[in-house]
Amino acid sequence: MNHRRLINDAWTYNPNIRAEDGPQQPRGWRALLDNLLVPVGFILALVLLSILMSHSAFAQTGSGKIAGSVTDTTGAGISGSNVALMDEGG
């Protein structure tokens, strides 16, 4: 008789199973949890993680927009004015 296995598997005690029979397959809710809910939950967690991680990639676009208005020193808008944007770093 393997006493170490008896100590390690004490939480699965069943009076109808002998230690020599070896480990038993889970039944009932434990089997459902082990065989279905844990793998499906793991896959759902991976999908959710990949969606959340890819969300930051949507901010990377190929164009931009600058909006504003041109005013004088008193704060009045100047109509018909033009603004030029130059790249001095490139």
DSSP file (Angstrom, degrees, kcal/mol; ACC not computed):
  #  RESIDUE AA STRUCTURE BP1 BP2  ACC     N-H-->O    O-->H-N    N-H-->O    O-->H-N    TCO  KAPPA ALPHA  PHI   PSI    X-CA   Y-CA   Z-CA
    1    1 A M              0   0    0      0, 0.0     2,-1.0     0, 0.0     3,-0.1   0.000 360.0 360.0 360.0 134.0    0.0    0.0    0.0
    2    2 A N     >  -     0   0    0      1,-0.2     4,-1.4     2,-0.1     3,-0.2  -0.777 360.0-175.7 -93.6 101.1    1.4    3.4   -1.0
    3    3 A H  H  > S+     0   0    0     -2,-1.0     4,-2.1     1,-0.2    -1,-0.2   0.821  80.2  61.0 -69.0 -31.3    0.8    5.6    2.1
    4    4 A R  H  > S+     0   0    0      1,-0.2     4,-2.5     2,-0.2    -1,-0.2   0.912 104.8  48.6 -62.0 -41.7    2.1    8.7    0.3
    5    5 A R  H  > S+     0   0    0      1,-0.2     4,-2.3     2,-0.2    -1,-0.2   0.871 108.7  54.4 -66.3 -36.0   -0.7    8.4   -2.2
    6    6 A L  H  < S+     0   0    0     -4,-1.4    -1,-0.2     2,-0.2    -2,-0.2   0.902 111.5  44.5 -63.4 -40.3   -3.2    8.0    0.6
    7    7 A I  H >< S+     0   0    0     -4,-2.1     3,-1.2     1,-0.2    -2,-0.2   0.922 115.0  47.4 -70.2 -44.2   -2.0   11.2    2.2
    8    8 A N  H 3< S+     0   0    0     -4,-2.5     3,-0.4     1,-0.3    -2,-0.2   0.844 118.0  41.4 -66.7 -33.9   -1.9   13.2   -1.0
    9    9 A D  T >< S+     0   0    0     -4,-2.3     3,-1.6    -5,-0.2    -1,-0.3   0.090  77.4 116.1-101.4  23.0   -5.4   12.0   -2.2
   10   10 A A  G X   +     0   0    0     -3,-1.2     3,-1.1     1,-0.3    -1,-0.2   0.802  68.3  63.5 -63.9 -28.1   -7.1   12.3    1.2
   11   11 A W  G 3  S+     0   0    0     -3,-0.4    -1,-0.3     1,-0.3    -2,-0.1   0.652  97.7  57.8 -71.6 -13.5   -9.5   15.0    0.0
   12   12 A T  G <  S+     0   0    0     -3,-1.6    -1,-0.3     2,-0.1    -2,-0.1  -0.077  78.8 160.9-103.3  33.2  -11.0   12.5   -2.5
   13   13 A Y    <   +     0   0    0     -3,-1.1    -3,-0.1     2,-0.0     3,-0.0  -0.305   9.1 166.5 -62.4 132.0  -12.0   10.0    0.3
   14   14 A N    >   -     0   0    0      3,-0.3     3,-1.8     1,-0.0    -2,-0.1  -0.950  32.5-144.6-143.5 122.6  -14.6    7.5   -0.7
   15   15 A P  T 3  S+     0   0    0      0, 0.0    -2,-0.0     0, 0.0    -1,-0.0   0.696  98.7  57.7 -65.2 -16.2  -15.2    4.5    1.5
   16   16 A N  T 3  S+     0   0    0      2,-0.1     2,-0.5    -3,-0.0    -3,-0.0   0.482  93.5  78.4 -92.0  -2.0  -15.9    2.2   -1.5
   17   17 A I    <   -     0   0    0     -3,-1.8    -3,-0.3     7,-0.0     2,-0.2  -0.913  69.3-146.6-112.0 131.5  -12.5    2.8   -3.2
   18   18 A R    >   -     0   0    0     -2,-0.5     3,-1.4     1,-0.1     4,-0.3  -0.611  23.1-120.1 -90.4 155.3   -9.4    1.1   -2.1
   19   19 A A  G >  S+     0   0    0      1,-0.3     3,-1.2    -2,-0.2    -1,-0.1   0.812 112.8  62.2 -62.4 -30.4   -6.0    2.8   -2.3
   20   20 A E  G 3  S+     0   0    0      1,-0.2    -1,-0.3     2,-0.0    -3,-0.0   0.670  88.0  72.2 -71.3 -15.8   -4.8    0.0   -4.6
   21   21 A D  G <  S-     0   0    0     -3,-1.4    -1,-0.2     1,-0.2    -2,-0.2   0.687  97.2-140.5 -73.6 -17.1   -7.4    1.0   -7.2
   22   22 A G    <   -     0   0    0     -3,-1.2    -1,-0.2    -4,-0.3    -2,-0.0  -0.218  44.7 -21.1  84.5-178.9   -5.5    4.2   -8.0
   23   23 A P        -     0   0    0      0, 0.0     2,-0.3     0, 0.0    -4,-0.0  -0.347  65.5-140.4 -66.8 143.5   -6.8    7.6   -8.8
   24   24 A Q        -     0   0    0    -12,-0.1     3,-0.1    -2,-0.0    -2,-0.0  -0.746  19.4-106.3-104.1 150.9  -10.5    7.8   -9.9
   25   25 A Q        -     0   0    0     -2,-0.3     6,-0.1     1,-0.1    -1,-0.0  -0.515  44.0-104.2 -71.5 141.1  -12.0   10.1  -12.5
   26   26 A P        -     0   0    0      0, 0.0     2,-0.3     0, 0.0    -1,-0.1  -0.310  39.4-160.1 -66.0 151.9  -14.0   13.0  -11.1
   27   27 A R    >   +     0   0    0     -3,-0.1     3,-1.0     4,-0.1     4,-0.2  -0.895  45.7   2.0-130.5 159.7  -17.8   12.7  -11.4
   28   28 A G  T 3> S-     0   0    0     -2,-0.3     4,-1.9     1,-0.2     3,-0.3  -0.412 126.6  -5.3  72.5-136.9  -20.7   15.1  -11.2
   29   29 A W  H 3> S+     0   0    0      1,-0.2     4,-2.7     2,-0.2    -1,-0.2   0.835 133.5  58.2 -64.1 -33.9  -20.0   18.8  -10.9
   30   30 A R  H <> S+     0   0    0     -3,-1.0     4,-2.6     2,-0.2    -1,-0.2   0.894 106.6  48.2 -64.3 -39.1  -16.3   18.3  -10.5
   31   31 A A  H  > S+     0   0    0     -3,-0.3     4,-2.7    -4,-0.2     5,-0.3   0.905 112.2  49.3 -66.9 -41.6  -16.2   16.5  -13.9
   32   32 A L  H  X>S+     0   0    0     -4,-1.9     4,-2.0     2,-0.2     5,-1.8   0.921 113.3  47.2 -62.6 -43.6  -18.1   19.3  -15.5
   33   33 A L  I  <>S+     0   0    0     -4,-2.7     5,-2.2     3,-0.2    -2,-0.2   0.936 117.4  41.6 -63.0 -47.7  -15.8   21.9  -14.0
   34   34 A D  I  <5S+     0   0    0     -4,-2.6    -2,-0.2    -5,-0.2    -1,-0.2   0.877 123.4  36.0 -69.2 -38.8  -12.6   20.0  -15.0
   35   35 A N  I  <5S+     0   0    0     -4,-2.7    -1,-0.2    -5,-0.2    -2,-0.2   0.685 134.1   8.0 -94.3 -19.4  -13.7   19.0  -18.5
   36   36 A L  I  X5S+     0   0    0     -4,-2.0     4,-2.2    -5,-0.3     5,-0.3   0.700 120.6  47.7-127.5 -56.0  -15.8   22.0  -19.7
   37   37 A L  I  ><S+     0   0    0     -5,-1.8     4,-2.5     1,-0.2     5,-0.2   0.887 111.0  49.0 -67.9 -40.8  -15.9   25.1  -17.6
   38   38 A V  H  ><S+     0   0    0     -5,-2.2     4,-2.2    -6,-0.3    -1,-0.2   0.949 115.1  42.6 -67.1 -48.6  -12.1   25.5  -16.9
   39   39 A P  H  > S+     0   0    0      0, 0.0     4,-2.2     0, 0.0    -2,-0.2   0.919 117.5  46.8 -64.4 -40.6  -11.0   25.1  -20.6
   40   40 A V  H  X S+     0   0    0     -4,-2.2     4,-2.6     1,-0.2    -2,-0.2   0.909 112.7  50.0 -66.6 -41.2  -13.9   27.3  -21.9
   41   41 A G  H  X S+     0   0    0     -4,-2.5     4,-2.2    -5,-0.3    -1,-0.2   0.885 110.0  51.0 -62.8 -38.5  -13.1   29.9  -19.2
   42   42 A F  H  X S+     0   0    0     -4,-2.2     4,-2.0     2,-0.2    -2,-0.2   0.912 111.3  47.3 -65.2 -42.7   -9.5   29.8  -20.2
   43   43 A I  H  X S+     0   0    0     -4,-2.2     4,-2.4     2,-0.2    -2,-0.2   0.916 112.0  50.0 -65.6 -42.9  -10.3   30.3  -23.9
   44   44 A L  H  X S+     0   0    0     -4,-2.6     4,-2.7     1,-0.2    -2,-0.2   0.887 109.3  52.0 -63.0 -38.4  -12.7   33.2  -23.1
   45   45 A A  H  X S+     0   0    0     -4,-2.2     4,-2.4     2,-0.2    -1,-0.2   0.903 110.0  48.9 -64.0 -40.8  -10.0   34.8  -20.9
   46   46 A L  H  X S+     0   0    0     -4,-2.0     4,-2.4     2,-0.2    -2,-0.2   0.907 112.1  48.4 -65.0 -41.7   -7.5   34.6  -23.8
   47   47 A V  H  X S+     0   0    0     -4,-2.4     4,-2.2     2,-0.2    -2,-0.2   0.936 113.1  47.6 -63.7 -46.0  -10.0   36.1  -26.3
   48   48 A L  H  X S+     0   0    0     -4,-2.7     4,-2.5     1,-0.2    -2,-0.2   0.907 112.2  49.9 -62.2 -41.9  -10.9   38.9  -23.9
   49   49 A L  H  X S+     0   0    0     -4,-2.4     4,-2.4     1,-0.2    -1,-0.2   0.909 110.5  49.3 -63.2 -42.7   -7.2   39.6  -23.2
   50   50 A S  H  X S+     0   0    0     -4,-2.4     4,-1.8     2,-0.2    -1,-0.2   0.873 111.4  49.9 -66.7 -35.4   -6.4   39.7  -27.0
   51   51 A I  H  X S+     0   0    0     -4,-2.2     4,-0.8     2,-0.2    -2,-0.2   0.931 113.4  45.4 -66.5 -45.0   -9.4   42.1  -27.6
   52   52 A L  H  < S+     0   0    0     -4,-2.5     4,-0.4     1,-0.2     3,-0.3   0.862 113.8  49.3 -67.3 -35.2   -8.2   44.4  -24.8
   53   53 A M  H >< S+     0   0    0     -4,-2.4     3,-0.6     1,-0.2     4,-0.2   0.838 110.3  50.2 -73.0 -32.4   -4.6   44.3  -25.9
   54   54 A S  H >X S+     0   0    0     -4,-1.8     3,-1.0     1,-0.2     4,-0.6   0.611  89.3  82.7 -82.3 -10.7   -5.5   45.1  -29.6
   55   55 A H  G >< S+     0   0    0     -4,-0.8     3,-0.9    -3,-0.3     4,-0.3   0.848  86.1  56.7 -61.8 -34.2   -7.6   48.1  -28.6
   56   56 A S  G X4 S+     0   0    0     -3,-0.6     3,-0.9    -4,-0.4    -1,-0.3   0.738  95.9  65.7 -70.7 -20.8   -4.6   50.3  -28.4
   57   57 A A  G X4 S+     0   0    0     -3,-1.0     3,-1.2    -4,-0.2    -1,-0.2   0.747  87.5  68.5 -72.2 -22.6   -3.6   49.4  -32.0
   58   58 A F  G << S+     0   0    0     -3,-0.9    -1,-0.2    -4,-0.6    -2,-0.2   0.731  89.7  64.3 -68.8 -20.1   -6.8   51.2  -33.3
   59   59 A A  G <  S+     0   0    0     -3,-0.9     2,-1.1    -4,-0.3    -1,-0.2   0.666  81.0  89.5 -76.0 -15.9   -5.2   54.5  -32.2
   60   60 A Q    <   +     0   0    0     -3,-1.2     2,-0.2    -4,-0.3    -1,-0.1  -0.703  59.1 160.0 -87.5  98.2   -2.4   54.1  -34.7
   61   61 A T        -     0   0    0     -2,-1.1    -2,-0.0     2,-0.2    -3,-0.0  -0.710  47.2-123.9-115.9 168.9   -3.8   55.7  -37.9
   62   62 A G  S    S+     0   0    0     -2,-0.2     2,-0.3     2,-0.0    -2,-0.0   0.477  88.2  43.7 -91.5  -3.2   -2.1   57.1  -41.1
   63   63 A S        -     0   0    0      2,-0.0     2,-0.3     0, 0.0    -2,-0.2  -0.916  61.0-162.7-138.9 164.8   -3.5   60.6  -41.0
   64   64 A G        -     0   0    0     -2,-0.3     2,-0.4     2,-0.0    -2,-0.0  -0.854   8.8-141.3-139.8 175.2   -4.2   63.4  -38.5
   65   65 A K        -     0   0    0     -2,-0.3     2,-0.5     2,-0.0    -2,-0.0  -0.997   3.4-161.9-145.1 135.3   -6.3   66.5  -38.2
   66   66 A I        -     0   0    0     -2,-0.4     2,-0.4     2,-0.0    -2,-0.0  -0.981  16.6-178.8-117.6 127.0   -5.5   69.9  -36.6
   67   67 A A        +     0   0    0     -2,-0.5     2,-0.3     2,-0.0    -2,-0.0  -0.943  20.9 108.2-126.4 147.7   -8.5   72.1  -35.8
   68   68 A G        -     0   0    0     -2,-0.4     2,-0.3     2,-0.0    -2,-0.0  -0.978  49.8-101.0 174.1-169.9   -8.6   75.6  -34.3
   69   69 A S        -     0   0    0     -2,-0.3     2,-0.5     2,-0.0    -2,-0.0  -0.964  21.8-124.2-139.3 155.9   -9.3   79.3  -35.0
   70   70 A V        +     0   0    0     -2,-0.3     8,-2.5     8,-0.3     2,-0.3  -0.887  34.6 176.3-103.7 126.8   -7.2   82.4  -35.6
   71   71 A T  B     -A   77   0A   0     -2,-0.5     6,-0.2     6,-0.2     2,-0.1  -0.891  24.2-126.8-127.8 158.0   -7.9   85.3  -33.3
   72   72 A D    >   -     0   0    0      4,-2.2     3,-1.5    -2,-0.3     6,-0.0  -0.243  48.9 -81.2 -89.4-172.8   -6.4   88.8  -32.8
   73   73 A T  T 3  S+     0   0    0      1,-0.3    -1,-0.0     2,-0.1    -2,-0.0   0.732 130.4  53.8 -66.1 -22.3   -5.1   90.1  -29.5
   74   74 A T  T 3  S-     0   0    0      2,-0.1    -1,-0.3     3,-0.0     3,-0.1   0.567 118.7-108.9 -87.7  -8.0   -8.6   91.1  -28.4
   75   75 A G  S <  S+     0   0    0     -3,-1.5     2,-0.2     1,-0.3    -2,-0.1   0.444  71.6 140.6  95.6   1.8   -9.9   87.5  -29.0
   76   76 A A        -     0   0    0      1,-0.1    -4,-2.2    -5,-0.0    -1,-0.3  -0.576  56.6-109.6 -79.0 141.5  -12.0   88.4  -32.1
   77   77 A G  B     -A   71   0A   0     -2,-0.2     2,-0.6    -6,-0.2    -6,-0.2  -0.416  21.1-140.3 -71.3 143.9  -11.9   85.8  -34.9
   78   78 A I    >   -     0   0    0     -8,-2.5     3,-0.8    -2,-0.1    -8,-0.3  -0.923  19.0-148.9-107.3 112.0  -10.1   86.7  -38.1
   79   79 A S  T 3  S+     0   0    0     -2,-0.6    -8,-0.0     1,-0.2     0, 0.0  -0.501  74.5  21.7 -81.7 150.2  -12.1   85.5  -41.1
   80   80 A G  T 3  S+     0   0    0      1,-0.2    -1,-0.2    -2,-0.2     2,-0.2   0.631  86.2 144.8  73.7  15.1  -10.4   84.4  -44.3
   81   81 A S    <   -     0   0    0     -3,-0.8     2,-0.4   -11,-0.1    -1,-0.2  -0.549  37.2-146.3 -86.0 153.5   -7.0   83.7  -42.6
   82   82 A N        -     0   0    0     -2,-0.2     2,-0.4     2,-0.0    -1,-0.0  -0.918   6.5-160.5-118.9 144.8   -4.7   80.9  -43.7
   83   83 A V        -     0   0    0     -2,-0.4     2,-0.4     2,-0.0   -13,-0.0  -0.991   5.1-156.4-125.9 132.7   -2.4   78.8  -41.5
   84   84 A A        -     0   0    0     -2,-0.4     2,-0.5     2,-0.0    -2,-0.0  -0.906   3.3-154.6-110.1 137.6    0.6   76.9  -42.9
   85   85 A L        -     0   0    0     -2,-0.4     2,-0.4     2,-0.0    -2,-0.0  -0.952  15.2-171.8-112.7 122.6    2.0   73.8  -41.0
   86   86 A M        -     0   0    0     -2,-0.5     2,-0.9     3,-0.0     3,-0.1  -0.915  23.0-136.5-119.7 142.3    5.6   73.0  -41.7
   87   87 A D        +     0   0    0     -2,-0.4     3,-0.3     1,-0.1    -2,-0.0  -0.838  26.4 171.7 -94.0 104.1    7.7   70.1  -40.7
   88   88 A E  S    S+     0   0    0     -2,-0.9    -1,-0.1     1,-0.2     0, 0.0   0.557  71.1  62.3 -90.4  -8.7   11.0   71.5  -39.5
   89   89 A G              0   0    0      1,-0.2    -1,-0.2    -3,-0.1    -2,-0.0   0.615 360.0 360.0 -90.7 -12.0   12.3   68.2  -38.1
   90   90 A G              0   0    0     -3,-0.3    -1,-0.2     0, 0.0    -2,-0.1   0.441 360.0 360.0-106.9 360.0   12.4   66.2  -41.4
